[in-house]
Amino acid sequence: MTDAGRYTAMQHDHYENSDVPSEHVVGHYAWHEEFPYETLLLHDHGDLRYPVLPPERRRRALDFGCGPGRMIPRMAKFFDQVDGVDIAPRLLADARAVVPASTQLWATNGDDLGEAPQEAYDLVYCTVSFHHIAVWDVRMQILRHMQAALRPGGVVTLQLGYRDAYPWVPVPHATYWTDAPMAGTPRRRLAARALERLGVQTLTSEGGRTTGFYRADPAETALQLMRKDHQHASWRDNPYDATSTNSGMDATISAETLPQVAEDFRSVFGNFTCWFYDVSLAFADLRGASHPSDHWHTHWIFLHARRPAD
């Protein structure tokens, strides 16, 4: 078995585990049902003035990693037909109960689109699935299959997670201010001393090049402690030996790795753009539904490309 095959076999076994209800595979189902994925998948930067496809090109769409079919009925309101692919046959069986009769469903090998036809789709999309594939080689293989499945002029829009500073994440409850009335506490005094030192000589840099000094005023500056997270994979990592998926080990995107994402998409499609949604503002309450806020990501990023027309 190849390295990639070993990884996709682990994913298959994870999602085929019948001890986990299919709605738990999605996770926080009610919150995701309230999130306006359609708006952000189908409109450039989520702007209703700029649809990614004209109405006459909304004939057929493919949901990658469709799971139990959550998004297919929603997207079927905008397309004549929406099909789905997933690595787990048992999730596809659950999907059959909720998707339109015209929907075709195929099981994948984990690095392809199964038996989905080539040059058949105006849109290939995914929500809450692609970033759970931690191995870069596998994702690149899938992107090539997505490109082949699109009609000329068709588009792909994939939703993933993003944190600007990843792998650095805040330490919970570890932001320190030096202003009154708590400036006399030990932690505040420690923060004050640290900020006073920072205020003497703090380098600022851009692209690894020193650009100057920043003189911090301790009375008007906060100290946020950060830790380096080692749970998830960077965009171009290949953790073939991963033993977990579906938030156990994700593929991350940050400001540092976003240029790599753009380069990879351009190598497959010849073009690339992306847009963001700050989900950290919606975790606590989205039409009455909630989502834990301790995930590594702060934003959804929507990766978009178009297959050139003939």
Rosetta silent file (secondary structure, phi, psi, omega in degrees, C-alpha in Angstrom):
SEQUENCE: MTDAGRYTAMQHDHYENSDVPSEHVVGHYAWHEEFPYETLLLHDHGDLRYPVLPPERRRRALDFGCGPGRMIPRMAKFFDQVDGVDIAPRLLADARAVVPASTQLWATNGDDLGEAPQEAYDLVYCTVSFHHIAVWDVRMQILRHMQAALRPGGVVTLQLGYRDAYPWVPVPHATYWTDAPMAGTPRRRLAARALERLGVQTLTSEGGRTTGFYRADPAETALQLMRKDHQHASWRDNPYDATSTNSGMDATISAETLPQVAEDFRSVFGNFTCWFYDVSLAFADLRGASHPSDHWHTHWIFLHARRPAD
SCORE:     score description
SCORE:     0.000 S_00000001
   1 L     0.000  136.626  179.019    0.000    0.000    0.000 S_00000001
   2 L   -72.152  166.762  176.079    1.290    3.468   -0.871 S_00000001
   3 H   -58.628  -46.701  179.726    1.744    6.221    1.703 S_00000001
   4 H   -63.981  -38.077  178.654   -1.297    8.047    0.307 S_00000001
   5 H   -64.341  -37.162  177.323   -3.276    4.795    0.288 S_00000001
   6 H   -64.101  -40.426  179.595   -2.480    4.211    3.937 S_00000001
   7 H   -67.576  -46.682 -178.370   -3.743    7.692    4.804 S_00000001
   8 H   -68.122  -29.043  174.593   -6.971    7.424    2.794 S_00000001
   9 H   -64.864  -39.282  176.138   -7.628    3.972    4.307 S_00000001
  10 H   -61.420  -44.991  179.486   -7.440    5.581    7.753 S_00000001
  11 H   -62.272  -44.093  179.084   -9.928    8.234    6.642 S_00000001
  12 H   -56.682  -48.579 -178.472  -12.261    5.615    5.167 S_00000001
  13 H   -63.599  -37.008  179.312  -12.285    3.611    8.391 S_00000001
  14 H   -62.034  -49.359 -175.191  -12.881    6.760   10.440 S_00000001
  15 H   -78.075  -20.770  177.912  -15.943    7.845    8.473 S_00000001
  16 L   -83.906   -3.114 -178.478  -17.321    4.306    8.088 S_00000001
  17 L   -65.904  107.550 -175.635  -17.431    3.878   11.869 S_00000001
  18 L   -73.041   -8.824  176.143  -21.103    3.171   12.484 S_00000001
  19 L   -72.474  -15.973  179.684  -20.718    3.975   16.182 S_00000001
  20 L  -103.211  114.044  178.270  -20.624    7.659   15.192 S_00000001
  21 L   -56.740  146.350 -174.131  -24.014    8.973   13.966 S_00000001
  22 H   -61.331  -33.066  179.041  -23.767   10.596   10.557 S_00000001
  23 H   -68.156  -24.055  176.978  -24.923   13.970   11.841 S_00000001
  24 H   -77.038  -21.496  174.710  -21.989   13.924   14.284 S_00000001
  25 H   -62.761  -41.846  175.827  -19.593   13.518   11.358 S_00000001
  26 H   -66.171  -45.025 -179.559  -20.649   16.992   10.252 S_00000001
  27 L    77.556  131.794  177.325  -20.447   18.271   13.819 S_00000001
  28 L    51.863   49.763 -170.349  -22.477   21.177   15.226 S_00000001
  29 H   -55.775  -45.515 -176.162  -25.106   20.359   12.625 S_00000001
  30 H   -62.341  -39.534  179.023  -27.612   23.028   13.627 S_00000001
  31 H   -63.831  -45.752 -179.962  -25.016   25.809   13.371 S_00000001
  32 H   -64.563  -31.801  177.503  -23.915   24.696    9.911 S_00000001
  33 H   -66.298  -25.825  179.472  -27.541   24.538    8.802 S_00000001
  34 H   -89.049  -16.348 -176.509  -27.886   28.228    9.658 S_00000001
  35 L   -73.995  137.503 -174.874  -24.655   29.344    7.966 S_00000001
  36 L   -81.848   63.114 -178.536  -25.226   31.008    4.534 S_00000001
  37 H   -59.676  -38.674 -177.392  -22.914   28.724    2.535 S_00000001
  38 H   -56.157  -44.404 -177.934  -24.901   29.243   -0.672 S_00000001
  39 H   -59.770  -41.119 -174.364  -24.216   32.980   -0.663 S_00000001
  40 H   -85.681  -23.944  175.684  -20.482   32.511   -0.265 S_00000001
  41 H   -77.299  -33.434 -168.716  -20.140   29.557   -2.635 S_00000001
  42 H  -104.573    0.034 -177.514  -22.079   31.157   -5.467 S_00000001
  43 E  -136.501  133.027  179.271  -20.996   34.823   -5.286 S_00000001
  44 H   -57.752  120.397 -176.331  -17.586   36.417   -5.631 S_00000001
  45 H    57.627   24.575 -179.762  -16.602   37.591   -2.122 S_00000001
  46 H    68.390   15.815 -176.780  -20.145   36.735   -1.043 S_00000001
  47 L   -93.270  116.651 -176.116  -21.417   39.785   -2.965 S_00000001
  48 L   -61.164  -17.060  178.937  -24.848   39.130   -4.498 S_00000001
  49 L   -75.319  -15.316 -172.335  -24.011   41.536   -7.327 S_00000001
  50 L  -128.977   74.971  176.391  -21.296   39.193   -8.627 S_00000001
  51 E   -64.686  144.949 -179.379  -22.481   35.587   -9.126 S_00000001
  52 L   -77.002  -17.330  177.016  -19.697   33.170  -10.067 S_00000001
  53 L  -136.834  140.002  172.836  -21.992   31.605  -12.699 S_00000001
  54 L   -71.881  159.677 -176.833  -24.755   33.124  -14.844 S_00000001
  55 H   -54.260  -37.694 -178.207  -28.207   31.518  -14.458 S_00000001
  56 H   -69.706  -13.187  178.047  -27.892   29.619  -17.740 S_00000001
  57 H   -99.885    9.676  178.529  -24.727   27.897  -16.422 S_00000001
  58 L   -97.051   62.745 -178.488  -26.418   26.577  -13.280 S_00000001
  59 L   -95.219  -50.684 -172.961  -27.217   23.192  -14.744 S_00000001
  60 E  -142.873  133.925 -179.581  -25.228   20.633  -12.762 S_00000001
  61 E  -128.838  156.494  178.991  -23.133   20.806   -9.573 S_00000001
  62 E  -126.264  126.243  178.058  -21.039   18.307   -7.637 S_00000001
  63 E   -95.472  110.359  177.861  -20.741   18.264   -3.830 S_00000001
  64 E   -84.858  133.253 -177.742  -17.327   16.914   -2.795 S_00000001
  65 L    66.122   45.450 -171.614  -17.301   15.230    0.619 S_00000001
  66 L   -69.736  -17.896  179.690  -21.081   15.443    0.718 S_00000001
  67 L    57.425 -135.518 -179.276  -21.342   13.178    3.782 S_00000001
  68 L   -79.387   15.652  170.793  -24.979   12.552    4.735 S_00000001
  69 L    88.290   18.547 -173.903  -26.146   15.001    2.075 S_00000001
  70 L   -54.794  -44.677 -172.975  -26.648   18.112    4.189 S_00000001
  71 L   -88.668  -15.991 -173.460  -25.856   20.666    1.454 S_00000001
  72 H   -63.580  -47.874  177.116  -27.309   18.913   -1.603 S_00000001
  73 H   -61.300  -33.691  179.290  -30.984   19.871   -1.035 S_00000001
  74 H   -67.238  -44.885 -179.278  -29.902   23.443   -0.319 S_00000001
  75 H   -74.953  -21.100  178.730  -27.831   23.721   -3.515 S_00000001
  76 L   -66.665  -15.241  175.046  -30.538   21.947   -5.548 S_00000001
  77 L   -70.666  -16.084 -174.400  -32.569   25.151   -5.281 S_00000001
  78 L  -115.272   -9.798 -177.527  -30.025   26.770   -7.613 S_00000001
  79 L  -130.687  152.412  176.898  -29.104   23.937  -10.013 S_00000001
  80 L   -64.620  -34.978  179.850  -31.057   21.535  -12.195 S_00000001
  81 E  -148.970  138.388  175.078  -29.091   18.652  -10.657 S_00000001
  82 E  -127.315  121.068  177.771  -26.676   18.286   -7.746 S_00000001
  83 E  -103.130  171.859 -178.636  -24.631   15.092   -7.366 S_00000001
  84 E  -144.739  148.833  173.536  -22.407   14.021   -4.494 S_00000001
  85 E  -131.688  147.925  178.886  -19.231   12.058   -3.757 S_00000001
  86 E  -158.462  155.824 -179.358  -17.857   10.861   -0.430 S_00000001
  87 L   -76.004  -17.580 -171.350  -15.290    8.418    0.908 S_00000001
  88 L  -112.161  109.300  177.989  -17.839    6.656    3.172 S_00000001
  89 H   -57.147  -34.229 -177.992  -20.549    4.450    1.594 S_00000001
  90 H   -68.723  -30.156  175.233  -22.577    4.447    4.815 S_00000001
  91 H   -72.506  -35.920  176.399  -22.800    8.260    4.704 S_00000001
  92 H   -64.352  -36.131  176.445  -23.902    8.081    1.071 S_00000001
  93 H   -62.966  -39.272  176.138  -26.639    5.649    2.132 S_00000001
  94 H   -67.387  -37.927  179.824  -27.836    8.219    4.666 S_00000001
  95 H   -62.615  -37.227 -177.271  -27.645   10.932    2.000 S_00000001
  96 H   -56.302  -28.617 -177.686  -29.907    8.969   -0.340 S_00000001
  97 L   -74.973  -16.058 -173.811  -32.756    9.444    2.130 S_00000001
  98 L  -121.064  -12.579 -176.131  -32.613   13.261    1.969 S_00000001
  99 L   -91.392  161.140  177.067  -31.391   14.205   -1.526 S_00000001
 100 L   -59.746  155.475 -178.308  -33.548   14.634   -4.648 S_00000001
 101 L   -61.638  -28.556 -177.874  -34.301   11.508   -6.672 S_00000001
 102 L   -76.346  -14.518 -176.788  -32.233   12.861   -9.593 S_00000001
 103 L   -66.816  132.850  172.836  -29.066   13.104   -7.488 S_00000001
 104 L  -102.526  137.673 -177.494  -26.322   10.639   -8.335 S_00000001
 105 E  -124.545  136.169  179.532  -23.992    9.547   -5.530 S_00000001
 106 E  -133.837  143.041  172.128  -20.595    7.882   -5.842 S_00000001
 107 E   -84.190  141.614  179.129  -18.069    6.527   -3.359 S_00000001
 108 L  -104.671  168.859  172.465  -14.480    7.745   -3.787 S_00000001
 109 L   -89.323    2.187 -179.189  -11.139    6.143   -3.053 S_00000001
 110 L    98.056  -18.035  178.621  -10.234    9.186   -0.950 S_00000001
 111 L  -130.794   21.033 -179.161   -8.059   10.802   -3.627 S_00000001
 112 L  -148.354 -165.961  177.747  -10.503   11.006   -6.548 S_00000001
 113 L  -115.810   25.664 -179.362  -14.154   11.689   -7.419 S_00000001
 114 L    60.554 -133.719 -178.542  -15.208    8.068   -7.803 S_00000001
 115 L   -98.422   17.844  176.194  -17.236    7.509  -10.976 S_00000001
 116 L   -59.990  136.271 -174.439  -18.367   11.123  -11.329 S_00000001
 117 L   -70.904  155.299  177.107  -18.224   11.993  -15.050 S_00000001
 118 L   -86.816  151.984  178.721  -15.617   14.273  -16.587 S_00000001
 119 L    49.489   43.010 -175.536  -16.436   17.649  -18.162 S_00000001
 120 L  -117.499  -14.277 -167.730  -19.963   17.405  -16.750 S_00000001
 121 E  -117.358  140.826  173.063  -20.220   20.082  -14.046 S_00000001
 122 E   -83.420  -27.274  179.713  -20.689   23.821  -13.963 S_00000001
 123 E  -142.447  132.454  163.974  -19.688   23.907  -10.272 S_00000001
 124 E  -114.316  128.622 -175.805  -17.690   21.649   -7.986 S_00000001
 125 E  -138.722  164.479  170.317  -17.942   22.764   -4.353 S_00000001
 126 E  -150.142  151.771  172.077  -17.309   21.578   -0.821 S_00000001
 127 L  -135.291  134.408  173.569  -18.193   22.711    2.683 S_00000001
 128 L    52.855   43.157  179.334  -16.619   21.506    5.938 S_00000001
 129 L  -144.810  -46.739 -170.222  -14.719   18.660    4.271 S_00000001
 130 H   -64.615  -35.130 -178.735  -11.639   19.557    2.200 S_00000001
 131 H   -74.424   -8.205  174.703   -9.628   20.935    5.118 S_00000001
 132 H   -82.388   -3.119  175.156  -10.072   17.597    6.918 S_00000001
 133 L   -95.168  101.538 -169.875   -7.733   16.040    4.322 S_00000001
 134 L   -79.378  -19.756 -173.895   -4.370   16.758    5.936 S_00000001
 135 L   -88.872  120.646 -177.315   -2.123   15.264    3.221 S_00000001
 136 H   -61.350  -44.358 -179.380   -1.107   17.750    0.532 S_00000001
 137 H   -58.447  -39.379  179.171   -0.421   15.111   -2.139 S_00000001
 138 H   -67.190  -44.035  179.400   -3.950   13.733   -1.725 S_00000001
 139 H   -62.727  -40.535  179.427   -5.535   17.182   -1.947 S_00000001
 140 H   -63.622  -39.619  176.835   -3.571   18.003   -5.095 S_00000001
 141 H   -62.001  -41.233  178.599   -4.730   14.767   -6.718 S_00000001
 142 H   -64.854  -41.469  178.364   -8.325   15.658   -5.854 S_00000001
 143 H   -59.152  -39.554  178.645   -7.918   19.161   -7.304 S_00000001
 144 H   -65.550  -38.029  175.671   -6.772   17.642  -10.597 S_00000001
 145 H   -66.826  -37.730  177.716   -9.851   15.398  -10.644 S_00000001
 146 H   -62.957  -43.207  178.750  -12.056   18.411   -9.906 S_00000001
 147 H   -59.393  -41.553 -179.156  -10.555   20.297  -12.833 S_00000001
 148 H   -69.234  -27.219 -178.957  -11.279   17.326  -15.118 S_00000001
 149 H   -78.519  -17.900 -177.760  -14.895   17.108  -13.879 S_00000001
 150 E   -79.282  143.784  166.106  -15.666   20.721  -14.802 S_00000001
 151 E   -68.656  154.232  171.822  -17.117   21.792  -18.104 S_00000001
 152 E   -53.703  129.005 -175.579  -15.010   24.430  -19.865 S_00000001
 153 E    88.545   -6.169  176.981  -15.841   27.672  -18.072 S_00000001
 154 E   -72.916  165.206 -173.943  -17.004   25.800  -14.970 S_00000001
 155 E  -130.175  156.069  172.948  -15.869   26.853  -11.509 S_00000001
 156 E  -120.699  135.814  173.677  -14.736   25.331   -8.236 S_00000001
 157 E  -135.035  117.166 -174.980  -15.378   26.928   -4.831 S_00000001
 158 E  -120.341  128.423  179.155  -14.005   25.145   -1.777 S_00000001
 159 E   -94.684  128.211  177.004  -14.548   26.242    1.827 S_00000001
 160 E  -134.402  178.932  177.037  -11.683   25.651    4.286 S_00000001
 161 E   -94.821  156.376 -177.554  -10.499   27.041    7.628 S_00000001
 162 E  -149.146  137.337  166.203   -8.073   29.955    8.065 S_00000001
 163 L  -136.437  127.493 -172.043   -6.182   31.649   10.883 S_00000001
 164 L   -56.116  -43.447 -172.398   -3.890   34.527    9.970 S_00000001
 165 L  -100.227    4.999 -176.010   -1.088   33.681   12.423 S_00000001
 166 L   -54.222  138.096   17.962   -1.341   29.873   12.489 S_00000001
 167 L   -88.192    8.849  178.393    0.394   27.835   13.942 S_00000001
 168 E   -83.357  125.792  179.225    0.371   30.506   16.677 S_00000001
 169 E  -129.061  151.342 -177.740   -2.857   30.505   18.676 S_00000001
 170 E   -65.627  143.618  168.866   -3.775   32.501   21.794 S_00000001
 171 E   -77.749  125.405 -176.692   -3.257   31.002   25.230 S_00000001
 172 E   -56.470  138.405  174.674   -6.737   31.093   26.850 S_00000001
 173 E    57.778   38.429 -176.650   -7.246   33.820   29.457 S_00000001
 174 E  -132.835   46.205  169.939   -3.732   35.172   28.904 S_00000001
 175 E  -108.789  126.188 -173.619   -4.117   38.748   27.742 S_00000001
 176 E  -119.748  130.815  174.383   -2.540   41.205   30.195 S_00000001
 177 E  -109.939  155.206 -177.778   -3.066   44.941   30.451 S_00000001
 178 L  -107.469    1.805 -176.583   -0.969   47.266   32.587 S_00000001
 179 L   -80.721  162.606  175.764   -3.531   49.973   33.247 S_00000001
 180 L   -65.790  158.856   11.781   -5.323   50.551   36.570 S_00000001
 181 L   -96.663    5.234 -175.265   -7.154   49.371   38.589 S_00000001
 182 L  -107.197   19.291 -175.350   -5.364   45.968   38.538 S_00000001
 183 L   -66.010  -16.333 -177.261   -1.866   47.197   37.746 S_00000001
 184 L   -88.634   -7.010 -179.584   -0.627   46.129   41.173 S_00000001
 185 L   -71.157  154.706 -177.701   -1.337   42.409   40.799 S_00000001
 186 H   -55.852  -43.636 -178.903    1.673   40.116   40.216 S_00000001
 187 H   -66.247  -36.277  178.790    0.622   39.201   36.686 S_00000001
 188 H   -69.103  -38.377  178.376    0.021   42.859   35.828 S_00000001
 189 H   -65.251  -38.403  177.169    3.392   43.864   37.235 S_00000001
 190 H   -62.521  -43.961  178.900    5.018   41.114   35.159 S_00000001
 191 H   -63.576  -39.455 -179.413    3.224   42.366   32.050 S_00000001
 192 H   -62.879  -44.104  179.937    4.262   45.924   32.839 S_00000001
 193 H   -63.612  -40.990  179.310    7.919   44.977   33.131 S_00000001
 194 H   -63.533  -42.632 -177.931    7.748   43.009   29.871 S_00000001
 195 H   -71.164  -32.491  176.039    6.079   45.873   28.052 S_00000001
 196 H   -63.155  -40.309  177.731    8.545   48.389   29.443 S_00000001
 197 H   -67.086  -40.904  177.539   11.347   46.304   27.983 S_00000001
 198 H   -61.845  -36.675 -177.828    9.478   46.023   24.691 S_00000001
 199 H   -68.390  -21.689  179.171    9.026   49.757   24.668 S_00000001
 200 H   -72.889  -44.087 -175.076   12.763   50.348   24.815 S_00000001
 201 L  -158.305   89.234  177.966   13.628   48.470   21.675 S_00000001
 202 E  -112.316  116.570 -179.953   11.053   46.490   19.710 S_00000001
 203 E   -75.010  141.466  168.223   12.041   45.595   16.177 S_00000001
 204 E  -113.516  143.438 -176.099    9.467   45.711   13.404 S_00000001
 205 E  -143.080  161.994  177.759   10.110   43.698   10.286 S_00000001
 206 E  -145.725  122.090 -178.908    8.632   42.827    6.948 S_00000001
 207 L    61.459   31.240  179.527    9.639   39.780    4.938 S_00000001
 208 L    82.138   -0.085 -178.068   12.480   39.075    7.361 S_00000001
 209 E  -107.842  128.922  179.798   13.970   42.557    6.889 S_00000001
 210 E   -67.588  128.170 -177.881   14.167   44.979    9.805 S_00000001
 211 E  -110.077  -11.562  179.186   12.211   48.129    9.002 S_00000001
 212 E   158.817 -162.798 -178.487   12.570   50.113   12.226 S_00000001
 213 E  -123.517  147.360  176.377   11.748   50.313   15.896 S_00000001
 214 E  -118.475  125.638 -179.319    8.450   50.541   17.708 S_00000001
 215 L  -102.251  104.388 -176.997    8.340   52.311   21.076 S_00000001
 216 L   -80.838  139.570  172.820    5.454   50.850   23.074 S_00000001
 217 L   -92.138  109.613 -175.321    3.727   52.857   25.776 S_00000001
 218 H   -56.437  -29.602 -178.286    3.228   50.340   28.629 S_00000001
 219 H   -73.017  -14.719 -176.040    0.197   52.207   29.879 S_00000001
 220 H  -129.357   29.226 -177.035   -1.587   51.729   26.543 S_00000001
 221 L  -134.000  142.300  177.164   -0.371   48.329   25.426 S_00000001
 222 E  -110.276  153.854  178.320   -1.590   44.784   26.065 S_00000001
 223 E  -114.518  114.897  178.218    0.434   41.596   26.144 S_00000001
 224 E  -105.462  118.261  177.903   -1.192   38.555   24.468 S_00000001
 225 E   -80.137  138.095  179.252    0.496   35.232   25.126 S_00000001
 226 E  -125.045  153.046  174.041    0.555   32.808   22.180 S_00000001
 227 E  -126.998  156.198  178.198    1.498   29.155   21.894 S_00000001
 228 E   -90.062  122.038 -177.697    2.564   27.131   18.900 S_00000001
 229 L   -88.612  132.660 -177.763   -0.041   24.528   17.962 S_00000001
 230 L  -114.930    8.737 -174.696    1.275   21.163   16.718 S_00000001
 231 L   -74.734  -37.094 -169.492   -2.021   19.316   16.205 S_00000001
 232 L  -110.046  170.239 -175.121   -2.685   20.210   12.582 S_00000001
 233 E   -98.558  145.213  170.957   -0.785   20.173    9.296 S_00000001
 234 L   -73.765  165.604 -170.584    0.509   23.102    7.308 S_00000001
 235 L   -53.744  -43.851 -174.948   -0.790   23.428    3.735 S_00000001
 236 L  -101.756   16.615  174.210    2.035   21.498    2.046 S_00000001
 237 L   -74.354  154.446  175.599    2.675   18.931    4.773 S_00000001
 238 L  -127.296   74.031 -179.038    2.230   15.230    4.007 S_00000001
 239 L   -80.911   72.100 -176.457    1.402   13.535    7.333 S_00000001
 240 L   -58.851  -29.078 -175.751    0.801   10.081    5.819 S_00000001
 241 L   -90.685   13.916  178.315    0.980    8.453    9.245 S_00000001
 242 L   -56.959  141.743 -179.449   -1.809   10.569   10.745 S_00000001
 243 L  -109.817    4.239 -178.499   -4.105    8.525   12.968 S_00000001
 244 L  -146.240  157.873  179.340   -6.989   10.983   13.110 S_00000001
 245 L  -148.580 -172.534  176.268   -9.046   13.181   10.807 S_00000001
 246 L    54.781   58.522 -176.560  -12.222   15.316   10.873 S_00000001
 247 L    84.944  -12.648  173.242  -10.713   17.987   13.179 S_00000001
 248 L   -70.172  -38.629  169.514   -8.275   15.461   14.663 S_00000001
 249 L  -150.707  114.834 -179.120   -5.757   16.661   12.088 S_00000001
 250 L  -106.740  165.769  166.597   -6.700   19.317    9.552 S_00000001
 251 E   -91.964  125.029 -175.292   -4.919   21.084    6.719 S_00000001
 252 L  -102.633  155.047  172.441   -4.425   24.693    7.788 S_00000001
 253 L  -128.168  136.002  179.446   -4.121   27.915    5.821 S_00000001
 254 L  -137.038  177.022  176.077   -2.459   31.033    7.214 S_00000001
 255 L   -59.851  -31.940 -179.112   -1.094   34.314    5.887 S_00000001
 256 L   -72.074  -36.772 -174.737    2.251   32.544    5.499 S_00000001
 257 L   -97.562  -10.159 -179.631    0.914   29.612    3.468 S_00000001
 258 H   -56.710  -38.422  175.079   -1.777   31.369    1.420 S_00000001
 259 H   -59.800  -32.255  176.286    0.739   32.122   -1.393 S_00000001
 260 H   -67.113  -40.438  177.337    1.382   28.365   -1.599 S_00000001
 261 H   -59.511  -47.211  179.755   -2.359   27.739   -1.927 S_00000001
 262 H   -60.164  -42.882  179.680   -2.554   30.281   -4.740 S_00000001
 263 H   -62.428  -42.599 -179.625    0.419   28.698   -6.497 S_00000001
 264 H   -65.759  -43.606  178.792   -1.104   25.227   -6.278 S_00000001
 265 H   -64.317  -40.654  179.297   -4.492   26.331   -7.621 S_00000001
 266 H   -66.383  -31.362  178.547   -2.857   28.191  -10.488 S_00000001
 267 H   -67.628  -26.178 -179.065   -0.824   25.089  -11.349 S_00000001
 268 H   -95.630  -45.408 -172.317   -4.086   23.125  -11.774 S_00000001
 269 H  -105.179  -20.156 -176.661   -6.600   25.703  -13.031 S_00000001
 270 L    87.628   -0.221 -178.584   -4.424   28.535  -14.321 S_00000001
 271 L  -159.942  166.432 -178.124   -6.139   31.084  -12.038 S_00000001
 272 L  -167.943  141.913  166.011   -7.113   31.665   -8.408 S_00000001
 273 E  -149.850  168.020  179.710   -8.960   34.008   -6.087 S_00000001
 274 E  -153.261  161.114  173.823  -10.300   33.719   -2.548 S_00000001
 275 E  -146.633  168.030 -167.591  -12.515   35.455   -0.037 S_00000001
 276 E  -129.732  157.193  169.913  -13.118   35.250    3.719 S_00000001
 277 E  -139.535  126.639 -177.780  -15.825   35.184    6.376 S_00000001
 278 L   -80.590   89.128 -178.002  -14.992   35.884   10.027 S_00000001
 279 H   -73.433  -15.967  178.491  -16.822   32.973   11.659 S_00000001
 280 H   -60.269  -25.194  178.637  -15.350   33.845   15.062 S_00000001
 281 H   -80.757  -13.512 -176.000  -18.043   36.531   15.234 S_00000001
 282 L  -112.223   -3.928 -176.798  -20.797   33.984   14.556 S_00000001
 283 L   -61.858  -42.305 -171.801  -19.739   31.053   16.730 S_00000001
 284 L   -68.533  -37.414 -174.798  -21.617   32.163   19.847 S_00000001
 285 L  -157.407  108.836  174.874  -24.992   32.749   18.245 S_00000001
 286 E  -123.715   93.379 -175.243  -26.067   32.140   14.651 S_00000001
 287 L    53.462   40.549  176.492  -29.858   32.395   14.603 S_00000001
 288 L    92.654  -10.889  178.602  -29.925   30.637   17.960 S_00000001
 289 E   -98.858  149.790 -178.008  -27.364   27.938   17.089 S_00000001
 290 L  -126.208  162.054 -179.044  -23.863   27.878   18.557 S_00000001
 291 L  -140.947  135.233  178.137  -20.454   26.465   17.626 S_00000001
 292 L   -55.529  142.354 -175.971  -17.453   26.017   19.960 S_00000001
 293 L   -99.411    5.932 -175.569  -15.017   28.900   19.607 S_00000001
 294 L   -95.755   17.893  176.800  -11.866   26.996   20.566 S_00000001
 295 L   -74.331  161.800 -177.043  -11.123   25.686   17.066 S_00000001
 296 L   -68.262  -25.839 -174.700   -7.813   26.557   15.421 S_00000001
 297 L   -93.527  151.790  174.008   -9.498   28.627   12.709 S_00000001
 298 L  -112.758  -19.766 -176.003  -11.048   32.088   12.985 S_00000001
 299 E  -132.220  153.120  158.733  -12.293   32.444    9.389 S_00000001
 300 E   -87.629  137.426  171.340  -13.757   30.449    6.565 S_00000001
 301 E  -115.610  134.137 -179.651  -11.731   30.920    3.424 S_00000001
 302 E  -108.668  112.629 -178.263  -13.388   30.206    0.073 S_00000001
 303 E   -92.667  127.809 -170.187  -10.901   29.080   -2.581 S_00000001
 304 E  -132.821  137.835  175.710  -12.141   29.759   -6.094 S_00000001
 305 E  -152.069  162.325 -178.543  -10.904   28.961   -9.597 S_00000001
 306 E  -126.335  135.188  171.096  -12.338   28.591  -13.097 S_00000001
 307 L   -74.718  125.024 -177.867  -11.568   26.047  -15.772 S_00000001
 308 L   -57.099  142.414  176.851  -10.665   28.067  -18.845 S_00000001
 309 L   -72.770  148.891  178.568  -13.239   27.990  -21.631 S_00000001
 310 L   -64.656    0.000    0.000  -12.213   26.280  -24.854 S_00000001
